[in-house]
């Protein structure tokens, strides 16, 4: 049984759905003060917007999973921005354009929220941990940290991530230039030599030295000499995730090419799943338990495009994992390998010994 000390996963991750009204607005109902908020219009072709509390909220602080653009490159004074992280949600300021990216009248939105919350700093030369100074926000219980650092261009450089356990997934973005988002996921390689690109459909790649050919440890992660995550003198942000039983799972599965698809055991009833085919070009698919709300109709959002929510029947949310329900390239092609990240709405069995049920 997947017992856990996290009986209420919504203390650390929660999805908020809302409908736009084209006004400055405070959103509540998240259940905690978010440290990372990822917003996407569901019924409109607008860009993904990512904000975090380490870079701080405000105009010019947005990043886009569907673009390699630098931080703040999309002119948030025109299209609106997240202005603050609040005790139960976040606030937004409306842009001057009618087609507001965050809160356009009549448009529906999903906002995915994660909690870190405890600040950390590391002077590498003083502590002897890592070779690059870092600072950020961490939640040890949830296994999540946001880490900010300035690259030094040196292959094999190491950065303290703030966690006390080994990250299974790391997502980095150079804030100062147009360059790919990099994704490390432990299932791809035990030596840290493969990467994926969050803003791209590309298969896994090891043609460049992205992660110093070194897997992360419980204190640091390594980088190569690439501009994407270690350009000398440029600011980088990293989102780091360690696995917590019954709350988060980062793994892989092999497609079976059957509409009665592959079952993936996670030990939890998921609230959010993002997955990617690593064998060939395919999109990043995002699912959550708040939209629609029943199997098999779990609509996906594509992380690497600005497309509106798609309505294909591809996935079931189960009490102990998920099951693919199609043979498509992006989710279940026969023999292809897929990686995933999943956060729980409930553990399979918590410390109260009460099992959860399927969606």
ABEGO torsion letter per residue (X at the ends): XBBBABABAAAABBBBBBBBAGBBBBBBGAGBBBABBBBBBAABBBBBBBBBAAAEBEBGABBBAABABBBGAAGAAAAEBBABBBAAEBBBBBBABABBAAABBGBBBBBBBBBBGBBBBBBAAAAGBEABBBBEBBBAAAGBBBBBBBBAGBBGBBBBAGBABBBABBBBBBAABBBBBBBBBAAABAAGABBBBAABABBBBAABBAAGGBBBBAABBBBBABAAAABBGBBBBBBBBBBBBGABBBBBBBBAGBABBBBBBAGBBBABBBBBBAABBBBBBBBBAABGGBOABBBBBBAABABBBBABBABBBBAAEBBBABABAAAABBGBBBBBBBBBABBABBAAGBBBBBX
